[in-house]
Amino acid sequence: MKVTGYKIMQALKELAFTKETAEGAFTDSLWKFAGEEKPSPWEAMDAYKAAETAFAKMQAAQALYNQSVIVKVNDLGMTLSMAIKLVGGAGRIEKHWRTAAKKEERSSFFEDRSRKRDEGTEYAKKTILPQEAQTAAKAAAKYAAALREAIQTGNAIEIEMEGMNPGDFE
């Protein structure tokens, strides 16, 4: 069956809801009033196990998909999985450079003490100019954006996945 990353993500979203609902049905099946119609805890647990299994199967399909799809990030080929793993760190790197680019502001007492050698004598100086940090932040932002774009493009690629059938997506 042909699938896309987006199709798998949507199926996972639906299966998570099914799993949550089945879990609630099991919990609800543990008590009932006289004359109340409910599935038995065993029936409810069977439904929950089926939902867990379907969810796990779809997660495995997603992992296989992410390893099978190759994307380009700044002319470098990598698996979609790698791009997904890199994007979080790229965003954090950008954030650190943006923080470094800010002008020195009044900091907390603890930070002031950590930048003092002796009371009233020597203070630590910034090791990078704000403009240098701003340039690094822009480069990091560009890289993070390239990863996000590659991930979106990669998730739209349709590939053949053996062992999947339309029923897995209902």
Contacts in CASP RR format, 6 or more apart in sequence:
PFRMAT RR
TARGET T0000
AUTHOR 0000-0000-0000
METHOD contacts of the structure
MODEL  1
MKVTGYKIMQALKELAFTKETAEGAFTDSLWKFAGEEKPSPWEAMDAYKA
AETAFAKMQAAQALYNQSVIVKVNDLGMTLSMAIKLVGGAGRIEKHWRTA
AKKEERSSFFEDRSRKRDEGTEYAKKTILPQEAQTAAKAAAKYAAALREA
IQTGNAIEIEMEGMNPGDFE
1 160 0 8 1.000
1 161 0 8 1.000
1 163 0 8 1.000
1 164 0 8 1.000
1 165 0 8 1.000
1 166 0 8 1.000
1 168 0 8 1.000
2 158 0 8 1.000
2 159 0 8 1.000
2 160 0 8 1.000
2 161 0 8 1.000
3 61 0 8 1.000
3 65 0 8 1.000
3 158 0 8 1.000
3 159 0 8 1.000
3 161 0 8 1.000
3 164 0 8 1.000
3 169 0 8 1.000
4 155 0 8 1.000
4 156 0 8 1.000
4 157 0 8 1.000
4 158 0 8 1.000
4 159 0 8 1.000
5 62 0 8 1.000
5 65 0 8 1.000
5 69 0 8 1.000
5 154 0 8 1.000
5 155 0 8 1.000
5 156 0 8 1.000
5 157 0 8 1.000
6 155 0 8 1.000
6 156 0 8 1.000
7 169 0 8 1.000
8 58 0 8 1.000
8 61 0 8 1.000
8 62 0 8 1.000
8 65 0 8 1.000
9 62 0 8 1.000
9 155 0 8 1.000
10 169 0 8 1.000
11 58 0 8 1.000
11 168 0 8 1.000
11 169 0 8 1.000
12 55 0 8 1.000
12 58 0 8 1.000
12 59 0 8 1.000
12 62 0 8 1.000
15 51 0 8 1.000
15 54 0 8 1.000
15 55 0 8 1.000
15 58 0 8 1.000
16 55 0 8 1.000
18 51 0 8 1.000
18 54 0 8 1.000
18 55 0 8 1.000
19 48 0 8 1.000
19 51 0 8 1.000
19 52 0 8 1.000
19 55 0 8 1.000
21 51 0 8 1.000
22 44 0 8 1.000
22 47 0 8 1.000
22 48 0 8 1.000
22 50 0 8 1.000
22 51 0 8 1.000
23 48 0 8 1.000
23 51 0 8 1.000
25 39 0 8 1.000
25 44 0 8 1.000
25 47 0 8 1.000
25 48 0 8 1.000
26 41 0 8 1.000
26 44 0 8 1.000
26 45 0 8 1.000
26 47 0 8 1.000
26 48 0 8 1.000
28 38 0 8 1.000
28 44 0 8 1.000
29 38 0 8 1.000
29 39 0 8 1.000
29 40 0 8 1.000
29 41 0 8 1.000
29 43 0 8 1.000
29 44 0 8 1.000
30 41 0 8 1.000
32 38 0 8 1.000
39 47 0 8 1.000
54 168 0 8 1.000
57 168 0 8 1.000
58 168 0 8 1.000
61 161 0 8 1.000
61 164 0 8 1.000
61 168 0 8 1.000
63 81 0 8 1.000
64 161 0 8 1.000
65 80 0 8 1.000
65 159 0 8 1.000
65 161 0 8 1.000
66 79 0 8 1.000
66 80 0 8 1.000
66 81 0 8 1.000
66 84 0 8 1.000
67 79 0 8 1.000
67 80 0 8 1.000
67 81 0 8 1.000
68 79 0 8 1.000
68 80 0 8 1.000
68 159 0 8 1.000
69 79 0 8 1.000
69 80 0 8 1.000
69 154 0 8 1.000
69 155 0 8 1.000
69 157 0 8 1.000
69 159 0 8 1.000
70 77 0 8 1.000
70 78 0 8 1.000
70 79 0 8 1.000
70 80 0 8 1.000
71 77 0 8 1.000
71 78 0 8 1.000
71 79 0 8 1.000
71 80 0 8 1.000
71 83 0 8 1.000
71 150 0 8 1.000
71 151 0 8 1.000
71 153 0 8 1.000
71 154 0 8 1.000
72 78 0 8 1.000
72 150 0 8 1.000
73 83 0 8 1.000
73 86 0 8 1.000
73 143 0 8 1.000
73 146 0 8 1.000
73 147 0 8 1.000
73 150 0 8 1.000
74 143 0 8 1.000
74 146 0 8 1.000
78 86 0 8 1.000
80 150 0 8 1.000
80 151 0 8 1.000
80 154 0 8 1.000
80 155 0 8 1.000
83 147 0 8 1.000
83 150 0 8 1.000
83 151 0 8 1.000
84 151 0 8 1.000
86 147 0 8 1.000
87 144 0 8 1.000
87 147 0 8 1.000
87 148 0 8 1.000
87 151 0 8 1.000
88 144 0 8 1.000
90 140 0 8 1.000
90 143 0 8 1.000
90 144 0 8 1.000
90 147 0 8 1.000
91 140 0 8 1.000
91 141 0 8 1.000
91 144 0 8 1.000
93 140 0 8 1.000
93 143 0 8 1.000
93 144 0 8 1.000
94 137 0 8 1.000
94 140 0 8 1.000
94 141 0 8 1.000
94 143 0 8 1.000
94 144 0 8 1.000
97 133 0 8 1.000
97 134 0 8 1.000
97 136 0 8 1.000
97 137 0 8 1.000
97 140 0 8 1.000
98 133 0 8 1.000
98 134 0 8 1.000
98 137 0 8 1.000
100 128 0 8 1.000
100 130 0 8 1.000
100 133 0 8 1.000
100 136 0 8 1.000
100 137 0 8 1.000
101 130 0 8 1.000
101 131 0 8 1.000
101 133 0 8 1.000
101 134 0 8 1.000
101 136 0 8 1.000
101 137 0 8 1.000
102 130 0 8 1.000
103 130 0 8 1.000
104 126 0 8 1.000
107 115 0 8 1.000
114 124 0 8 1.000
115 123 0 8 1.000
115 124 0 8 1.000
116 122 0 8 1.000
116 123 0 8 1.000
116 124 0 8 1.000
117 123 0 8 1.000
117 124 0 8 1.000
END
